[in-house]
């Protein structure tokens, strides 16, 4: 059993201070523990599969900076690459050899990406991909799926409204209705709604953007029929199919979810792992589409820090590690052990769970129903999840602080880490019966 790590004195002090200076005390809402309550631990450092907070607590980390730490924190090869880059400078606003080297590695690992443009975040990547698709097709319409998150882009920050086939309504103040007027929101994994949408709007649709495995309503897996139908409809209507692989790219396979499912998108957006935790993103795809981008084409997109030497060096080191070490068999083994162990622990205490997993991404949904879309994901018992989350946290296991987020396993989690995690889960599930 892991030790109790419920002491938070210094974290509470820092959180109170931060709350007077930063909205909500955090620079990204998911860190605020709003979905589970309590004070988030303030981290001091990471090492391998572990995090260490300012109160002296240590946690087995299943967030990994929300996915990018495929090889854990502070991998020597990545740190060496970053140090070497810092020796030559942080940013020049001019081309460097490393940009082309990373682009070549990306294209080699993800064959659908014939050309790629580096940016600074996943949000910037999705925003740019949508603009390029619109410029390439001369159309305005966009399809996204309820529960998929593609960054805080105005046209994609939408809710589905009251029906399955509705134009998007802004889901945040500050997003004008006009920004989402051309966005159609559909239910995930619903082939019938997809076919109806294309039948009614296909000739106006510039792009469909989708998380090929969802991470932002918890881990939700597409059916083979859904992805195949999506590819066929986009081909028939001349619509650009965009896979948002900001979470799944290089995590589920060297070629991402598109390799895993055998579906080739027209464009792909990437981030997180591509920079091994550095702020970075990218979008790419067919050369004929990417040649629409300035300065070759007329679609404007720019960024002073895009392709900066530090992020490029980290990305090159990460992709070379993937090629050299092939972590995916180990990640599958670890993910399967957690899935089976969580299932057994919950069932031993008669706690209803559904565990969705693809490789090293998984979510423990506290529900008795299968989870295949946003409607079924949101039927989970969030109050009970909050108790389970804090039970795990107090036993030294750091999980996503929301029922509708995915957890991530790293290749450096040890068998002992997994066994300690499952022992904590057994005790935390037992707490739910009292």
JOJOWO-V621013 format. One line per field, one symbol per residue. phi: phi as a letter, one per 20 degrees, with the letter a starting at -180 (. if undefined). Layout:
BEGIN
phi = ???
END
This chain:
BEGIN
phi = .fffcefcgffffffffffedcgmmcdbgfeemfecmndffeedacbmecdcefeneccfeddllmofefdmemfgfffffffffffdpeadmbfcffffffgffffffcgfeebbdecdafgfffgfffffffffemddfcdcdgnedcneegfdecdemecfdcffdgdbgnefgffdfddddcffmdfffffffffecgfdefbddbefcfddcnfcdffgffffffffffffemefedeedfeefmeeagemffffemddfeccdcalfgdloffabacargffffffegefddeebbagefmfgffffffffffffgffdlffffffffffffgfffffffffdlefccdebcledbceeebeefdcaffffeefeffffgffgfffffdncedgebfdceecedfdfefffffffffffgffffffed
END
